[in-house]
Amino acid sequence: MTGEQRSGSVIETVVQVTLLGLLALACAHIVSPFASLLLWALILAVTLNPLNDRLAGVLGGRRGRAAALLVVLILALVGTPTVLLTTSLASDVVTGFRAFEAGTLSVPTPNDSVAGWPVIGPQLHAAWTEAAADSTTFIAEHRQQLRSIARWAMGAAGSSVATLLFFTGAFIIAGVMMAYAESGTGALERLVRRAAGEERGQRLHTLSVATTRSVAAGVVGVAFIQAVLFGAGFLLAGIPAAGLLALAALILGIVQLPALVFTLPAIAWLWVGSDHGTVANVAFTVYFLAAGLADNILKPLLLGRGVDAPMPVILLGAIGGMVSSGLMGLFTGAVLLATGYQLLMAWVDRVPADAGREPAC
């Protein structure tokens, strides 16, 4: 090949790479408004696909019908109460904000049960009673603070509705992905094998799927189980605001805060503010301690199960990803750190080609 031909080949390669780069940027720009929605739908589809496979087996292999039925069931069981709660919350916030702006807002007298709330009950009940006694003066004195709180509440209500619509759309798209899981999985496997090699690409694809399901079960699933245990205990023990406390337990469980945040105040309320007898208090105390320690048993069983990476790596990736990228980082952080760990170990364990050769005499 002459120098002129070599120069022309280099220029042609540069032009092709540049055009491919511009095409990739244009595609990324077009998809970017839907990237978060599609990524959540993919996470949901990967997590729910084993359940969809079982349901499809019951329905004679009809994956589309199974996916549609699964999405409808999830939206009915989880989405319906969530919609009702979110709608009620948004309506109450809007009504309260309009009353505040019109100057007709009044502070209602607190229920006596507020005084029995753990930790903050007595102080909150006293302050609330004082505000209700002369609500007009209270609102006038704290108008700027109340305006800021009202605006924040309006924004939070609007955000809750948007989040609800977002996840509804994500579940619907996840259903479509599960219906075409076989072809989609095959295409993704070919892409990963092309990028990382035949054997390593297959291992990385399997690792990504297993890690996503592991985080869903070991982090979100364990937090949900603990929240249900706490909620049932709060209701049986007669602890005020049991539903809100269970929801808070779910959120804090996902962000990996210790369950003692709920266990210790609940036990303190039992012995200080409840009317239960000693035997009942001892039984509830043992129950709350067991519920608070449940994650120590469930996480080793569920987190990292079936994943070719140590549990601490998965947990560290999930927590670090959530801190840096929010709730989605739970999954992306765990997948990226597990993948990095696998590549690092593959590099460390690699035997050089000439390692078995004897040195020349």
BELJO-V423173 format. One record per helix or strand of 2 or more residues. SS is the DSSP state (A for helix, B for strand). FROM is the first residue (numbers start at 1). LEN is the number of residues. If there is no record, write none. Layout:
SS/FROM/LEN  SS/FROM/LEN
//
This chain:
A/3/56  A/63/40  A/112/5  A/121/13  A/135/7  A/143/37  A/181/16  A/198/40  A/242/13  A/260/14  A/278/25  A/311/15  A/329/21
//
